Amino acid sequence: MKLYFQIQWSIINRHMKEAGLNIILAWILVSISFGGLSMLFFNKYEYAGYIYFAIPLFLSIRIADFKRNEFLRICYGDQKFHLIRLLENLMISVPFLIVLLISKAFLVSGLLLIFSSLLALLPWDSKFRFILPTPFKKRPFEFIVGFRKTFLVIVLNYAIAIIAVKVDNFNLGLFTLIVSFLISFSYYSFMEDEFYVWTHKDNPNRFLWDKIKVASVFNAILYLPLIILLSLFFPYNIYQILILYGVGVFFMMAVVFIKYSAFPEKVGLKESIVFSVTFYFPPLILITFPYFYFQSIKSLSKVLK
């Protein structure tokens, strides 16, 4: 089991090396940036604690892949498998827990610890298979695959929105809107095979804008009831809801550009760091948006001609 975590650590450091970063310096900068940006985030937004509760749980769910779990179970057996999953979830949660504790969000910290532990015990590898119908067409695979993988998370998000309405907590309602976009962003972490991009036979610019159109429309289909719910019960805050939704759509465009900026390779550590910093400082998107757009055009030009 110790060897498993050593391998994971080596993989992370290797990604840093491939990105041209000094490992020690990179870890120092990541730690300082995470701490500093987190404090700024908590001082600026009342709902920051909710986001720092959701992100580690979302990441824990993302790594609970059926094939990965099956591999771990075969290699280590049931008992060590659950222990590995528990340790992984706690490692993901620790940075967020530290920030929550420093910010005196003790209740949220306790809930995060409990839910992170419970996620390690859930039967993610169930043999039962049910093909969940989706409101999407067949062509844009991101939302079809993503929707089926995150269906329970979407239901939970809607449940939290209903709770926000019942307790008259607008900040909690805004939190669910932010989470809805984070869920949609995650759908673009899957990179399709080069062949499937080539079959579109579009030029890179038209291909990208078609992807953005699909992402915007399907995200609206998925979360229009959420927006209507918040608008009806918080009518005096409708402008904030619409502005936040508009910013979310703009970030959705950036996510599409980031995905294809490294095509046909997966998004690297460098792109992830740039996006994370931009998420904390939204005005930076005015710089990162055109940069990743032109990088995407350059990468896709090798396949789409």
HELIX and SHEET records of a PDB file:
HELIX    1   1 LYS A    2  GLU A   18  1                                  17    
HELIX    2   2 ILE A   23  LYS A   44  1                                  22    
HELIX    3   3 ALA A   48  ARG A   62  1                                  15    
HELIX    4   4 PHE A   66  ILE A  102  1                                  37    
HELIX    5   5 PHE A  106  LEU A  119  1                                  14    
HELIX    6   6 PHE A  141  LYS A  149  1                                   9    
HELIX    7   7 PHE A  151  LYS A  166  1                                  16    
HELIX    8   8 PHE A  170  SER A  186  1                                  17    
HELIX    9   9 TYR A  187  SER A  189  5                                   3    
HELIX   10  10 GLU A  194  TRP A  198  1                                   5    
HELIX   11  11 PRO A  204  PHE A  233  1                                  30    
HELIX   12  12 PRO A  235  ASN A  237  5                                   3    
HELIX   13  13 ILE A  238  SER A  261  1                                  24    
HELIX   14  14 LEU A  269  TYR A  280  1                                  12    
HELIX   15  15 PRO A  282  LEU A  284  5                                   3    
HELIX   16  16 ILE A  285  LEU A  300  1                                  16    
END                                                                             
